[in-house]
């Protein structure tokens, strides 16, 4: 096989691997089953007599607790979260909270599911007022700050970047490697000096 054909075969094989990984990534993120939030406790419009110590979400499938955000705020807009959201079983999330007094509260969430889908929502509940929560206008985004939104490097994306880099290195090596020169078939063999016949 000539050097040109060998290079073409290597590039084709690497491109096929890249295409296969890309298709797998798209299939992962476009799962046919919609992921959704099944329940939130406290529920929307709940009237509680005692303050909960956490907000829990039940989901139709697993969620990435690192990429998901749940923020609970009081009626003045101050966050009452304690720590970060954590997994709760295979398909749940739990956000610990510290509610300091009676009043109306809001829950804003942005859930990133393990199949690549996401869901957002806003709920309201009251504690110790004996009345349903009043409309809290302009509930802020569930992301508290930029540090909370640092999603980091996607492992699949990082893998694809590494494979692309390796493919590029291989192609460059193949292109820059000097070709071996084979002796010309038309050159006659050279006879050693002094090997002629003498009469």
N, C-alpha and C positions, 0 to 999 in steps of 0.2 A: 504493500500500500504506500502510495507516495505521501510525502510530507503534507501536501495541500489537502489530500483526502483525509489523512489522519486528523489534521486540525479541524476540518469540517465535521468529522464524526464526533470529536470531543465536544465541540461547541454545540452540536445538535443534542448530544446526550445531556449536557448541562442545562441547556434551554428547556429540555423536556422535564427535567427534575424541577426547575423553577416554575414552569407552568403547572405541574401537578401540585406543588405546594401552594401556589396561589389559588387554584381551584379548591383545594382542601380548606384554605382559610375562608374563602367566600362561602363555601357550604356550611362551615362552622357558624358563621355569622348570620346566615339566612336560614336557620332552622325553621321548618315549616310550622312547628307548633309555637304559637305566640306565648311568650313568657309574660306573666302579669302578677300583680300584687293581689292576693286573695283576701286577706283581712289585715286590718291594723288595729291594735289595741293600745290605747283607747280609740274607739271608733269615731267617725265624723259625727259631730253633734252630741257626743256623750256628755252627760251631767254627772260628775263624780262628787262623792262626799269626802273622799280621802285622796290625797295626792299619790299618784303612782310613782314607783322608783325607776321605771323604765317604759319605753315604747317598744313594742314588738310587732314585727311584720311577718306574716306567713305568705310564702310565695309558691308559685306553681312549679318552679324549678330552682336549682341552686343559684346563689348570687355571689359575686366577688366582694367580700367585705372591705377590701382595700380600696376598690374603685367606687364603692357605694357611699352615699351620704344621707344621713337622717338628722335634721336639726329641729329642735323644739324651742319655741320662743314664747315669752310672756307677752302680755298685751302692749308693753312698751317697746317690743322688738328685741329685748335682750335674750341671748341664747342661754338655756338652762341645761345644756348637755353636760354630762360628766364622762370625759374620755371619748374614745372613738366608737363607732358602731362595730359590733362583733357578730359573728355567726351564731345562730341559735338552732342547733340541729342541722339536718341536711338542707332544709329549704326555709330557713328563717333568719331574721336579723334582729338584733336587740341593741337599743341605744339607751344607756343609763342616763337618768336625768335627776336634777335636784330642784324641785319646785318649792319655793320659799313661802308661798302664801296663796290665799284664794284668788281666783280670777280666771280670765279666759286665756287659753293657750292655743298655739298653732303648731302643726307638724308639717314640715316640708321634706320630701324625700326625692332622691334621685338614685334609683337602683340600677346597677349594671349586672346583668345576669351572666352566668358562665357560658351561655350559648351566643354571647355577643349582643343580645338585645338589651334594651333598657326601658325603664318606666319612671315617670315622675308624677307627683301628686301633692295636694295640700289638703289637710284636714284640720278641724278645730274642735276643741272640747273645753269644758269648764270644770273648775274644781272649787268646791265649797261655796258656790254662789246660789245653788238651788235653781238655776235658770240655764237654759241653753246658751251656748257661746254666741256673742254678738259678732257681726261681720268684722273681721280684722283686715283692714285694707292693706294692700301692697305687702303681702308676706314675702320677706326676702328669699333669695335663692338658698337652697339647702347647704351650699358650700360656704363654710365659715370664712375661709381665707385662702390665699394662694397656696399655702403649704398643704392644706387639705385637698387641693385639687391637683397636686403633683402625682399624676398617675404612673409615672415611671415608664420603663421600656416594656413594650409588648413583647413577650418571649417569641411569638411566632414571627413578628416583624423583624426582630433581631436576627432570628435564624435565617430568614430570607435575605437580609442584608449581608450576612456572613457568606452565604452561598453565592450571592452575586459577586462579592469581592473575590472569592476563590476562583470563580469562573473567569473573571477578568484577569487574575494573575496567571492562570493556566494559559489563556489565549495569548497574553503578552509573551510568556516564555516560549510558546510554540512559534510565534511570529518572529521573535528576536533571536532564536537559536540558529546559528549558522548551519547551512545545509552541508552534508558530507558530499565531497566530490569523488565520484567513482572514476577509476582510470578509463580513458577512452578506449572503446572496443577496437578502433582502427589502428591504434598505436602498435607497431610490431614489438615483440619482446626484444629487449636489449641483450645481446650476447656478452658474456664476460670477456674482459680484455685478455688477449693471448690464448683464446680458445679455438682459433682458426686452425685448419688442417695444413700441415706443411708437407710438400712433396720433396 
